[in-house]
């Protein structure tokens, strides 16, 4: 197998999105859009449909890979919170049933 036959794992420019903000001021709109989406997502109990406007704005203002990362991160955070809450509830139920 020649080296040229090995697929590159590095994303190309199209995959990264058309813009890669390099300065802090250039990244600010992306971060603001991310924060608005995250706020909406958490306020609406993880309902992506009710936050579609904010999600679209985030994908418009951030490089694609960043927007995908931010979307996955907030979904994981919400999942972790729900899992922790469920685990706590089950632990409390088990403790209360043991004491009776």
C-alpha positions in Angstrom: 0.0 0.0 0.0 1.5 3.3 -1.1 1.3 6.4 1.1 -0.9 8.1 -1.4 -3.5 5.2 -0.9 -4.0 6.1 2.8 -6.9 8.4 3.3 -6.1 11.6 5.0 -7.8 12.0 8.4 -7.3 15.7 8.4 -10.5 17.6 7.4 -10.4 19.6 4.3 -11.3 23.3 4.1 -14.9 22.6 3.0 -15.5 20.3 6.0 -14.2 22.9 8.4 -16.5 25.5 7.0 -15.8 28.6 4.9 -14.5 30.7 7.8 -12.1 30.0 10.5 -12.1 32.9 13.0 -8.6 33.6 14.1 -9.0 36.7 16.3 -10.9 37.0 19.5 -13.2 39.6 18.0 -13.9 37.3 15.0 -14.9 34.4 17.4 -17.2 36.5 19.5 -20.3 36.2 17.2 -19.9 32.4 17.2 -19.7 32.3 21.0 -22.7 34.5 21.3 -24.7 32.3 19.0 -23.6 29.2 20.9 -24.6 30.7 24.2 -28.0 31.7 22.9 -28.6 28.1 21.6 -27.4 26.5 24.8 -29.7 28.8 26.9 -32.7 28.0 24.7 -31.9 24.3 24.7 -31.6 24.1 28.5 -34.7 26.3 29.1 -36.8 24.1 26.8 -35.9 20.8 28.4 -33.7 19.7 25.5 -36.2 20.4 22.8 -34.1 21.0 19.7 -37.2 21.9 17.6 -38.0 25.0 19.7 -34.4 26.2 19.4 -34.0 25.7 15.6 -33.6 29.4 14.9 -30.7 29.6 17.4 -29.2 26.4 16.1 -29.3 27.7 12.5 -27.7 30.9 13.7 -24.9 29.0 15.4 -24.2 27.0 12.2 -24.2 30.3 10.3 -21.8 32.1 12.6 -19.4 29.3 13.6 -17.2 26.9 11.6 -19.1 23.7 10.9 -16.9 21.5 13.1 -17.3 24.0 16.0 -21.0 24.1 15.7 -21.3 20.3 15.6 -19.0 20.1 18.7 -21.1 22.7 20.6 -24.3 20.9 19.7 -23.0 17.5 20.8 -21.6 19.0 24.0 -24.9 20.5 25.2 -26.8 17.3 24.3 -24.3 15.3 26.4 -24.5 17.8 29.3 -28.3 17.5 29.3 -28.1 13.7 29.2 -25.6 13.7 32.0 -27.8 15.8 34.1 -30.8 13.6 33.5 -28.8 10.5 34.2 -27.5 12.0 37.5 -31.1 12.9 38.5 -32.4 9.5 37.7 -29.6 7.8 39.6 -30.2 9.9 42.6 -34.0 9.2 42.5 -33.4 5.4 42.2 -30.9 5.5 45.0 -33.3 7.4 47.3 -36.1 4.9 46.4 -33.9 1.9 47.2 -32.8 3.5 50.5 -36.4 4.2 51.5 -37.6 0.7 50.6 -34.7 -0.8 52.6 -35.7 1.2 55.7 -39.3 0.0 55.6 
